[in-house]
Amino acid sequence: MRRISMLLIIGIMLVGCGLQNSVTNPQQEKINTVMEAADIAYKAEHFEEAKTLYTEVLTIEPTYENALLNRARTRVALHQVVEARVDLLASASIQQEKSAAYDEVNGLIYQQEKKVEEAIVAYSSALKKEETAERLTSRGHLYYSIHKNTEAKADLQQAIMSEGGQTVGNYYTLAEIAIYEGKYPEAQKQLEELLKKNPKSGKAQAMSAYIMVKQIKKTDSENTKREIVEKADNQLQAALKESPADAVVYNYQGLYYYVLENLMAAEETFTQAITLDATQAPFYNNRALTKYYQGENEGAYTDVSTAIGLDKLEPEYYLGRGFISITQENRNSAIGDFNKAVELDEKMLERIPEEFRTEIKTGEIPE
């Protein structure tokens, strides 16, 4: 399942307190004290307080680079992107060479602006100068947000091997990538690591339940199947108890019903997920599938089109809409969608009906 919204990683690795500028000892002592308090406030996510404290430092020493960079981070966390960019540029005028910290903050700002490619370039520059788990995590999630799963997996696995990189978010995203690739044992392994960190994670429990039933066809024993379903259902109930208002939990519950071919329950549950968070493309695509297999082609087409509007880089959505168009006897629309699916991923060609393959070429998709 595609990560539900582009994750903004606010790294907590702040720049240290050492002063490069000439100040008196009492001033330096005060600056160090205030910087320490500001860093504590930032790590506790008390961003307004942190910003005020960094500003206090800058009233004493306006060209203190570390305070400028840390205030810029804080402003990113407060969605004050313009002001953050001003602080970043001010720090650049002080530096002889742009530091890794500068590049990282630049990446944070681009990330907030949803300029993903630029953010990746900035984090890559920071990582060349100094590799940290936080920077690998940030770049890994950015790669994931644009469907570059190979690069995302490499970064997140490297982050986990680094100090401070064993985070719930990293294990969660690696599990999602494994599910997307159909590598369910690998996904389960990542979820087990996640649950060690957070035993009450509703998302992890719901994902685990889905993985259980997804592999149910591997057994011929009806008793074993019933046991798997019972165990998965208990896992789902635990997930809903822990996270009763989490859209992701309902999405995986919907997938659970879908695998068990309870399409009406699946559709209702996907609708619940959309009610809780209407910005996630996978939720609409999943509901489209349930509608399609229930013969609700018009509703399915609307839902998958909404998914495409939210995420134009997922080939599965175009492939699915192409099949719906075939059912609606709209050949030209189907060809346009199949073209786009293949443009995004050449492997999609194998899944397109043979009668359409001769007409597949890179082309524009109908709006």
Stockholm file with secondary structure:
# STOCKHOLM 1.0

chainA/1-367         MRRISMLLIIGIMLVGCGLQNSVTNPQQEKINTVMEAADIAYKAEHFEEAKTLYTEVLTIEPTYENALLNRARTRVALHQVVEARVDLLASASIQQEKSAAYDEVNGLIYQQEKKVEEAIVAYSSALKKEETAERLTSRGHLYYSIHKNTEAKADLQQAIMSEGGQTVGNYYTLAEIAIYEGKYPEAQKQLEELLKKNPKSGKAQAMSAYIMVKQIKKTDSENTKREIVEKADNQLQAALKESPADAVVYNYQGLYYYVLENLMAAEETFTQAITLDATQAPFYNNRALTKYYQGENEGAYTDVSTAIGLDKLEPEYYLGRGFISITQENRNSAIGDFNKAVELDEKMLERIPEEFRTEIKTGEIPE
#=GR chainA/1-367 SS CCCSSCCCCCCCCCCCCCCCSCCCHHHHHHHHHHHHHHHHHHHTTCHHHHHHHHHHHHHHCTTCHHHHHHHHHHHHHTTCHHHHHHHHHHHHTTCSSCCHHHHHHHHHHHHHTTCHHHHHHHHHHHHHHCCCHHHHHHHHHHHHHTTCHHHHHHHHHHHHHSTTCCCHHHHHHHHHHHHHTTCHHHHHHHHHHHHHHCTTCHHHHHHHHHHHHHTGGGCCCHHHHHHHHHHHHHHHHHHHHHCTTCHHHHHHHHHHHHHTTCHHHHHHHHHHHHHHCTTCHHHHHHHHHHHHHTTCHHHHHHHHHHHHHHCTTCHHHHHHHHHHHHHTTCHHHHHHHHHHHHHHCGGGGGGSCHHHHTTCCSCCCCC
#=GC SS_cons         CCCSSCCCCCCCCCCCCCCCSCCCHHHHHHHHHHHHHHHHHHHTTCHHHHHHHHHHHHHHCTTCHHHHHHHHHHHHHTTCHHHHHHHHHHHHTTCSSCCHHHHHHHHHHHHHTTCHHHHHHHHHHHHHHCCCHHHHHHHHHHHHHTTCHHHHHHHHHHHHHSTTCCCHHHHHHHHHHHHHTTCHHHHHHHHHHHHHHCTTCHHHHHHHHHHHHHTGGGCCCHHHHHHHHHHHHHHHHHHHHHCTTCHHHHHHHHHHHHHTTCHHHHHHHHHHHHHHCTTCHHHHHHHHHHHHHTTCHHHHHHHHHHHHHHCTTCHHHHHHHHHHHHHTTCHHHHHHHHHHHHHHCGGGGGGSCHHHHTTCCSCCCCC
//
